[in-house]
Every structure is written in structure tokens, then in C-alpha cells.
Amino acid sequence: MKFFKDMWIIYARQMGLVLRQPVWVLVMLIQPLYYLVLFAPLLDRMPTEQMGFEYGAMGTFVPGLVIMMAMFGTLFAGFGLMAEMREGVLERMQVTPVSRLALLLGRTMREVSTLLFQALMLILLAGLIVGLEINWLGVALMLAIVAVIGIALATASYGLALVLKSEDAMAPVMNTVTQPVMLLSGILLPMTVAPQWLATLAKFNPFTYAVDAARALFNGDFGAPVIWQAVLLLTFLGVALVFWSARKFSKSNA
């Protein structure tokens, strides 16, 4: 019980910081909105069936945008932790009897809560802007996958922040990792149109399965095998990254 109480205390504090500056929650929506308004209309004029858009242009593109936002919205969470490290905030919290794991997960749940709100707003805006029909059961299940991605990548970002301790070092590492992962996940265009060598590489990317599962759930295709494959891969990835980051928190001296 103490662990959950500690995690709630950290979560409540972190959410309080977010609510004091809610504009940043909306700022993170700007990039996916650019894609939705300035890129998505191009797809309507393309032969999407031949390009592998199994669920139509918007039904394929919008879930990919949600996964992209999940990746970029949480992978850079560690920059905020670095600021707290410099200001001594993290050090003061670490000398309290609060569990180090609670420190990690409380912050992580803040990132996940913010991410889920942003994802829901993006889906609603997609419905308004492009007239996308929304399957709410599918959206709810897709958001569960988004939450697992948020937990995995936010904790990874925090762990890297504790290891690198410098924005100048972390920024190029993040960009080097995220670009190939995003391109190989089929977020913008389905990997079904990729050449064989590229499709083979994509099979080793867990986020390829996440994107395909998100598309299936979003469109009500609940029997697609890629859904359980994505759940297994993302759960394993999330547990591994939480464990690794928790070890970094337990050993860190801020």
C-alpha cells in the first residue's frame, strides 16, 4: 500500500505541474495536426488500395499518427528530468522515504495521462476535420496499446537521462534512435508497399506491430493476429525498460 501511496503522491505533484501550464499539452498536438491537415489530404488523391491502405486512407493514416505522437511525446520526457536534476529537485526527493520505483512510475503515469488526453483530442479532431467515423470500442483498445508504449518509452527516456545527464548528449541519441524506428514502423505509409529487404527489417521493429495493431483496432478488426503479437511484444518491451530504468533510479545520486 505504501508503494501505491508514494506513486500517487508523485503522480499528483507531476500532474499539478502540468495543470499549471496546460498550454504545453496542446503544443504537443501541433505536429500531428500539421500531418493531419497538410499531408493527409494528399492521400485522398492517391490509389490507396494499391498502396496497401487496407482500411482506407484516413482509417490507416490516423492510427499511425497516434502511435507517432506516443513515440515522440514520451521519448523526450527525460529532458524534464534533467532540469530537475540540475535544480536539485530530484536529489531532494531521493532522500525522502519514497520508493525509487514510485518516483519513476509516478512521473511515468503523468506522461501516460497527458499522452492519452492528446491522443483522444487528435482522434476527435480527425473526426471533425476529415469526417472520420470513429469506432469507440476500437479506440479504447487502441489507447491501451498507446498507454503501454507511453510507459515503455517514458521510462526508457528517464533512464537515459540519468545515464547521460546532458541534453547535448541525449538529443542526438534520441534522434538517431527514433528516426529509423519511425520509418521502419510504417507510420506514414504501410510497410506492405516496401521492398523485401525493408519489409524484413521492419519485422524486427516492435513498433511495426504496434502500428498495424492500432490500425486494426481503430477500424474494428478485432480478430487480426497482429493485435496479440503487438500486445506480447510491447508488454515484454515495457517490462524490460521499466526494470532497466528502475535500476538506474535506484543507483542514481542525482
C-alpha positions as CSV (number, residue, x, y, z in Angstrom):
1,M,0.0,0.0,0.0
2,K,2.8,2.4,0.8
3,F,4.2,1.9,-2.7
4,F,0.9,2.9,-4.4
5,K,0.5,5.9,-2.0
6,D,4.0,7.1,-2.8
7,M,3.3,6.7,-6.5
8,W,0.1,8.6,-6.2
9,I,1.9,11.5,-4.3
10,I,4.5,11.8,-7.1
11,Y,1.8,11.5,-9.8
12,A,-0.4,14.2,-8.2
13,R,2.6,16.5,-7.9
14,Q,3.6,16.0,-11.5
15,M,0.1,16.5,-12.8
16,G,-0.1,19.7,-10.8
17,L,2.9,21.0,-12.7
18,V,1.1,20.1,-16.0
19,L,-2.1,21.8,-15.0
20,R,-0.3,25.0,-14.1
21,Q,1.0,25.1,-17.7
22,P,-1.7,23.3,-19.8
23,V,-0.6,25.0,-23.0
24,W,2.3,22.5,-23.3
25,V,-0.2,19.7,-23.5
26,L,-1.8,21.4,-26.6
27,V,1.6,22.3,-28.1
28,M,2.4,18.6,-28.5
29,L,-0.7,18.3,-30.7
30,I,0.7,20.8,-33.3
31,Q,3.0,18.4,-35.2
32,P,0.4,15.6,-35.7
33,L,-2.1,18.3,-36.7
34,Y,0.2,19.5,-39.3
35,Y,0.3,16.0,-40.8
36,L,-3.4,15.7,-40.5
37,V,-4.2,19.0,-42.2
38,L,-1.3,19.4,-44.6
39,F,-0.3,15.8,-45.5
40,A,-3.5,13.6,-45.1
41,P,-5.4,15.4,-48.0
42,L,-2.7,14.2,-50.4
43,L,-3.6,10.6,-49.6
44,D,-7.2,11.1,-50.8
45,R,-5.9,11.6,-54.4
46,M,-3.6,8.5,-54.4
47,P,-4.5,4.9,-55.3
48,T,-4.6,3.9,-51.6
49,E,-5.8,0.4,-52.3
50,Q,-2.8,-0.3,-54.4
51,M,-0.6,1.3,-51.8
52,G,-1.7,-1.1,-49.1
53,F,-4.1,1.1,-47.2
54,E,-6.2,-1.8,-46.0
55,Y,-8.6,0.4,-44.0
56,G,-8.8,3.4,-46.4
57,A,-6.7,6.5,-46.4
58,M,-7.8,8.1,-43.1
59,G,-8.5,4.8,-41.3
60,T,-4.9,3.8,-42.0
61,F,-3.2,7.2,-41.5
62,V,-4.8,8.5,-38.3
63,P,-3.9,5.5,-36.1
64,G,-0.3,5.8,-37.4
65,L,-0.3,9.5,-36.3
66,V,-1.5,8.4,-32.8
67,I,1.4,6.0,-32.5
68,M,3.9,8.6,-33.8
69,M,2.6,11.0,-31.1
70,A,3.0,8.3,-28.5
71,M,6.6,7.8,-29.5
72,F,7.7,11.4,-29.8
73,G,5.6,12.6,-26.9
74,T,7.2,10.2,-24.4
75,L,10.8,9.6,-25.7
76,F,11.8,13.1,-24.8
77,A,10.4,13.0,-21.3
78,G,13.9,12.7,-19.9
79,F,14.7,16.3,-20.7
80,G,12.3,17.5,-17.9
81,L,14.1,15.1,-15.5
82,M,17.4,16.6,-16.4
83,A,16.1,20.1,-15.5
84,E,15.0,18.8,-12.1
85,M,18.4,17.2,-11.6
86,R,20.2,20.5,-12.2
87,E,17.8,22.3,-9.8
88,G,18.3,19.7,-7.1
89,V,14.6,18.7,-7.1
90,L,15.3,15.1,-7.8
91,E,18.0,14.9,-5.2
92,R,15.7,16.2,-2.5
93,M,13.0,13.7,-3.5
94,Q,15.5,10.9,-3.4
95,V,16.5,11.5,0.2
96,T,12.8,11.1,1.3
97,P,11.5,7.6,2.2
98,V,9.6,7.5,-1.1
99,S,10.3,4.4,-3.1
100,R,12.6,4.9,-6.1
101,L,10.3,2.8,-8.2
102,A,7.4,5.0,-7.1
103,L,9.4,8.1,-8.2
104,L,9.8,6.6,-11.6
105,L,6.3,5.3,-12.1
106,G,4.6,8.4,-10.7
107,R,6.4,10.5,-13.3
108,T,5.7,7.9,-16.0
109,M,2.0,7.9,-15.3
110,R,1.9,11.7,-15.7
111,E,3.4,11.2,-19.2
112,V,0.9,8.5,-20.0
113,S,-2.1,10.5,-18.7
114,T,-1.0,13.5,-20.9
115,L,-0.4,11.3,-23.8
116,L,-3.9,9.6,-23.6
117,F,-5.6,13.0,-23.5
118,Q,-3.6,14.2,-26.5
119,A,-4.4,11.0,-28.4
120,L,-8.1,11.4,-27.7
121,M,-8.0,15.0,-28.8
122,L,-6.3,14.1,-32.0
123,I,-8.9,11.4,-32.8
124,L,-11.7,13.8,-32.1
125,L,-10.1,16.4,-34.3
126,A,-9.6,13.9,-37.1
127,G,-13.3,13.1,-36.9
128,L,-14.1,16.8,-37.3
129,I,-11.6,17.7,-39.9
130,V,-11.7,14.7,-42.2
131,G,-15.0,13.3,-41.2
132,L,-13.5,10.1,-39.9
133,E,-16.0,7.6,-38.5
134,I,-14.9,6.5,-35.0
135,N,-15.3,3.0,-33.6
136,W,-15.2,3.9,-29.8
137,L,-14.5,0.3,-28.6
138,G,-11.6,0.1,-31.1
139,V,-10.3,3.5,-29.9
140,A,-10.4,2.4,-26.3
141,L,-8.4,-0.8,-27.0
142,M,-6.0,1.2,-29.2
143,L,-5.4,3.6,-26.4
144,A,-4.5,0.7,-24.1
145,I,-1.7,-0.1,-26.6
146,V,-0.7,3.6,-26.6
147,A,-0.5,3.6,-22.8
148,V,1.9,0.6,-22.9
149,I,4.1,2.4,-25.4
150,G,4.0,5.5,-23.2
151,I,5.1,3.6,-20.2
152,A,7.9,1.8,-22.1
153,L,9.3,4.9,-23.8
154,A,8.9,7.4,-20.9
155,T,10.8,5.1,-18.5
156,A,13.5,4.5,-21.2
157,S,13.8,8.3,-21.5
158,Y,14.2,8.7,-17.8
159,G,16.8,6.0,-17.6
160,L,18.8,7.6,-20.4
161,A,18.6,11.0,-18.7
162,L,20.1,9.5,-15.6
163,V,22.9,7.9,-17.6
164,L,23.7,10.8,-19.9
165,K,22.9,13.8,-17.6
166,S,23.2,16.2,-20.6
167,E,20.7,17.5,-23.1
168,D,23.6,17.9,-25.6
169,A,24.3,14.2,-25.4
170,M,20.7,13.0,-25.2
171,A,19.3,14.9,-28.1
172,P,21.4,13.2,-30.8
173,V,20.9,9.8,-29.2
174,M,17.2,10.2,-29.3
175,N,17.1,11.5,-32.9
176,T,19.5,8.7,-34.0
177,V,17.2,6.1,-32.5
178,T,13.7,7.5,-33.3
179,Q,14.2,8.2,-37.0
180,P,14.9,4.6,-38.2
181,V,12.3,3.2,-35.7
182,M,9.7,5.6,-37.0
183,L,10.5,5.0,-40.7
184,L,10.5,1.2,-40.3
185,S,7.2,1.1,-38.4
186,G,5.1,2.1,-41.4
187,I,3.6,5.1,-39.6
188,L,3.2,7.3,-42.7
189,L,2.9,4.6,-45.3
190,P,2.1,0.9,-44.8
191,M,5.1,-1.4,-45.0
192,T,3.1,-3.6,-47.4
193,V,4.5,-1.4,-50.2
194,A,8.1,-1.7,-49.1
195,P,10.7,-3.7,-51.0
196,Q,11.5,-7.1,-49.5
197,W,14.7,-6.0,-47.6
198,L,12.9,-3.1,-46.0
199,A,9.9,-5.3,-45.0
200,T,12.3,-7.8,-43.5
201,L,14.0,-5.1,-41.4
202,A,10.5,-3.9,-40.3
203,K,9.7,-7.3,-38.8
204,F,12.3,-6.8,-36.1
205,N,10.8,-3.5,-35.1
206,P,8.1,-3.9,-32.3
207,F,6.5,-0.6,-33.3
208,T,5.7,-2.0,-36.7
209,Y,3.4,-4.4,-34.9
210,A,2.1,-1.6,-32.7
211,V,1.1,0.5,-35.7
212,D,-0.6,-2.4,-37.5
213,A,-2.4,-3.4,-34.3
214,A,-3.6,0.2,-33.8
215,R,-5.0,0.3,-37.3
216,A,-6.8,-3.0,-36.9
217,L,-8.3,-2.0,-33.5
218,F,-9.2,1.5,-34.7
219,N,-11.2,0.0,-37.6
220,G,-12.9,-2.7,-35.5
221,D,-10.8,-5.6,-36.9
222,F,-10.6,-7.2,-33.5
223,G,-9.6,-10.6,-34.9
224,A,-6.4,-9.5,-36.6
225,P,-3.4,-11.7,-35.3
226,V,-1.1,-8.7,-35.2
227,I,-3.1,-7.4,-32.2
228,W,-2.0,-10.2,-29.8
229,Q,1.5,-10.1,-31.3
230,A,1.8,-6.4,-30.6
231,V,0.5,-6.9,-27.0
232,L,3.1,-9.5,-26.3
233,L,6.0,-7.6,-27.8
234,L,5.1,-4.3,-26.2
235,T,4.4,-5.8,-22.8
236,F,7.8,-7.5,-22.9
237,L,9.5,-4.3,-24.0
238,G,7.7,-2.3,-21.4
239,V,8.6,-4.6,-18.5
240,A,12.2,-4.7,-19.6
241,L,12.5,-0.9,-19.9
242,V,10.8,-0.3,-16.6
243,F,13.1,-2.8,-14.9
244,W,16.2,-1.2,-16.5
245,S,15.2,2.4,-15.7
246,A,14.2,1.4,-12.1
247,R,17.7,0.1,-11.6
248,K,19.1,3.4,-12.8
249,F,16.9,5.3,-10.4
250,S,17.9,3.0,-7.5
251,K,21.6,3.6,-8.3
252,S,21.5,7.3,-9.1
253,N,22.6,10.0,-6.8
254,A,21.1,12.8,-9.0
